[in-house]
Amino acid sequence: MTEGNPYDRKESISPLASECPPPRRELQESAKETPIEEPQSTISVPPIINQKPKNEDSYQIAPELREYITRTKQEQTLEQERFNNLRKEIPDFERLESEFYQISPNTLFFDTKLQDEILEVIKKRFETLKQIIPGAKTLDFWNETEIDRMFGKGFNPTSLVTSAESAEWFSAKLELDGDEPLMVAELGCGAGWSTTMLFRNLEKIADGRKQYINSIDMSPHAIATTQTLLEYYGISYIIIANNEQRKQISRLIQTGELDSCVLLNLGNFDEILEKYPEDYFHGIYSTHGSAYLSEKEYEKVLSLISKKGKNDAIFVADSLNPLYTNRLSTPILLLQMLFPKVSKKILNALDVKYIFARKGLNNTSKYFPQNSEVKVIRIFNEERADLIINWANYLIRTLRIKRLLETKKSLSVTMDVVERYRSDVFPSTQLNRVVKNINMNANKTVFEELTNKPDFTIFLETIGFRVNK
Ligand SMILES: C[S@@+](CC[C@H](N)C(=O)[O-])C[C@H]1O[C@@H](n2cnc3c(N)ncnc32)[C@H](O)[C@@H]1O
């Protein structure tokens, strides 16, 4: 996909929207008591800037670009306030949120009552995106249905926590110089959960510096969903419409004129990375994004990372482990959700972390021998799994049935995604083999493996490298 092909698909209704009846009436009724602002929900289209500088030093910033940045910031602030007001309308929102953060402090709370609202905004952002980047093609795979599935990941703290942990690890490993702005690339923002958690983690280590995440995704549905989620969580963003705009934005960052934000790029990883200057990024992060590259494509992207990253830049990549899948036993899961303490005590006494099905599945990943067995998890009893069990238990105890069903659905979707994606995934730990070749060909250690990686749940894995120029 290039920055500039005609978009050729009619918008379809989101399956998530049709499956989940909207909580609209409830919201409208309570809105009567405290009237909230009528939703604006419009976001300006950035100007197409084609003017070229006479030379790099006398870079002129197009006045339309400055005007757009001011206007889009105002619009996003209004939207953030609207979401804040909607949250206030939800009975007990603060209590739910604080309970959730006690169970899962490092992730993100999303109240499923706002799901419908969010889906409406995503549709609007998608329409605007078509005007901004007239040309994105809807993909066969990362289409609206797939991004909806990814959006559902956010209702399940067990799904979110590994991305949160890898974002924390990535942030801790960054080498920052002086007070220069913190510049990061993200490969594959998906629905925006990882982008949001990465932004929050960068804030913790930025130490007063401005910070920019340059997120790249080839799916327009992913970009539109990420825009909406960033508005929901109060993070500013700019959509990069073309290369000239990208250059002028870089200039504004250099001169300290642009506030911290996410810069959203629609396109392939290699195509977009190519457009950035050399020695630009402190780090490149990808949670389940670059994992969908083939080995050949990965080699190309790694070579770009070594060029576009600064000396000492880091690259972190999470993926599924294709030799595991989940088919959790519903009765046991239900017992765990109803009686989390007792069931944990029993499973601990039996020294059980995972129980696998007696018979495994056939391996479908070309990265492992054909006769390898895929282990099927039936019961889990580990720290990260406790998050969803404890959250579900809280929802049961407080009779929040609709939220419970959404959480349960999110868990099923996650299991389904693990099963369906496992044959396509490039396992992160096999990147060792790829970088070994790169290092050998370069006759030096271009990529050096990072230590102390987080200990993920068994069906996920991560790896990180530091670039030596
Ligand atoms: C599983 S999702 C990532 C989800 C997100 N990082 C998270 O963990 O919440 C993978 C995303 O990567 C994008 N993607 C996959 N291959 C890509 C490529 N070669 N170039 C650009 N985007 C790609 C897809 O469009 C999709 O949105």
The ligand as an SDF file (V2000), in Angstrom:
LIG
                    3D

 27 29  0  0  0  0  0  0  0  0999 V2000
   -2.2350   -8.2460   16.0490 C   0  0  0  0  0  0  0  0  0  0  0  0
   -2.2660   -6.6290   15.5090 S   0  0  0  0  0  0  0  0  0  0  0  0
   -1.3010   -5.7340   16.6510 C   0  0  0  0  0  0  0  0  0  0  0  0
   -2.0280   -5.3180   17.8430 C   0  0  0  0  0  0  0  0  0  0  0  0
   -1.4450   -4.3260   18.7700 C   0  0  0  0  0  0  0  0  0  0  0  0
   -0.0380   -4.0690   18.6580 N   0  0  0  0  0  0  0  0  0  0  0  0
   -1.7670   -4.8220   20.1470 C   0  0  0  0  0  0  0  0  0  0  0  0
   -1.0310   -5.6740   20.6500 O   0  0  0  0  0  0  0  0  0  0  0  0
   -2.7660   -4.3950   20.6960 O   0  0  0  0  0  0  0  0  0  0  0  0
   -1.2120   -6.5630   14.1390 C   0  0  0  0  0  0  0  0  0  0  0  0
   -1.2890   -5.2390   13.3950 C   0  0  0  0  0  0  0  0  0  0  0  0
   -0.1330   -5.1490   12.5680 O   0  0  0  0  0  0  0  0  0  0  0  0
   -0.5020   -4.6450   11.3120 C   0  0  0  0  0  0  0  0  0  0  0  0
    0.4730   -5.1630   10.3340 N   0  0  0  0  0  0  0  0  0  0  0  0
    0.7990   -6.4750   10.1300 C   0  0  0  0  0  0  0  0  0  0  0  0
    1.7610   -6.5640    9.1900 N   0  0  0  0  0  0  0  0  0  0  0  0
    2.0430   -5.3090    8.7870 C   0  0  0  0  0  0  0  0  0  0  0  0
    2.9600   -4.7260    7.8560 C   0  0  0  0  0  0  0  0  0  0  0  0
    3.7810   -5.4860    7.1310 N   0  0  0  0  0  0  0  0  0  0  0  0
    2.9810   -3.3830    7.7190 N   0  0  0  0  0  0  0  0  0  0  0  0
    2.1410   -2.5960    8.4510 C   0  0  0  0  0  0  0  0  0  0  0  0
    1.2560   -3.0790    9.3430 N   0  0  0  0  0  0  0  0  0  0  0  0
    1.2100   -4.4050    9.5240 C   0  0  0  0  0  0  0  0  0  0  0  0
   -1.9100   -5.1260   11.0740 C   0  0  0  0  0  0  0  0  0  0  0  0
   -2.6010   -4.2840   10.1950 O   0  0  0  0  0  0  0  0  0  0  0  0
   -2.4980   -5.1340   12.4800 C   0  0  0  0  0  0  0  0  0  0  0  0
   -3.2100   -3.9650   12.7660 O   0  0  0  0  0  0  0  0  0  0  0  0
  1  2  1  0
  2  3  1  0
  2 10  1  0
  3  4  1  0
  4  5  1  0
  5  6  1  0
  5  7  1  0
  7  8  2  0
  7  9  1  0
 10 11  1  0
 11 12  1  0
 11 26  1  0
 12 13  1  0
 13 14  1  0
 13 24  1  0
 14 15  1  0
 14 23  1  0
 15 16  2  0
 16 17  1  0
 17 18  1  0
 17 23  2  0
 18 19  1  0
 18 20  2  0
 20 21  1  0
 21 22  2  0
 22 23  1  0
 24 25  1  0
 24 26  1  0
 26 27  1  0
M  CHG  2   2   1   9  -1
M  END
$$$$
